[in-house]
Amino acid sequence: LGNSDLEPGFPDAFFLGAWGGGFIETKNGSETAFAFDNWRPNQRQWYFDVAVPKRISYWLWLMMGGYVNAKKNPKIALLIPAARFLEIEAAILPTRKSLSYDTAAGLHLYRLEWAGKETWNIPSQHPFAIHFELEAVYGRLAS
């Protein structure tokens, strides 16, 4: 059984390290956008009911685009704090129901780096790496 079979809205992944832990919800967008309603209401509710009051770290891993090496809209991955995602969504929602590929590609602070073989690296300057002091725990990260 997956986590969501046990508790509706439960995130896809839980991580625990020397400097804390939290949850990651993984989401795939299209080649050109990520629809905001792709983060389902029961998943959002779990975030607000469980993660927020307990101050548990909660991140969204968003992927969109075509193939990794595509000339137009190559695949990108973002790892973004849920609270920051909600701020971006609130700013965009009055006019659009999705995060465009171009807007997402411009969120350099949250972008992950393709490492090949279905693997993404978390750059050392990424907020996730800084918050959880990954370099101190695991050694050199992508820079």
PyMOL commands that set and color helices and strands:
alter all, ss='L'
color gray80, all
select helices_A, chain A and resi 3-6+36-38+41-51+82-92+101-105+108-110+127-131+134-138
alter helices_A, ss='H'
color red, helices_A
select strands_A, chain A and resi 13-17+20-28+33-35+57-64+76-81+98-100+113-116+119-121
alter strands_A, ss='S'
color yellow, strands_A
deselect
rebuild
show_as cartoon
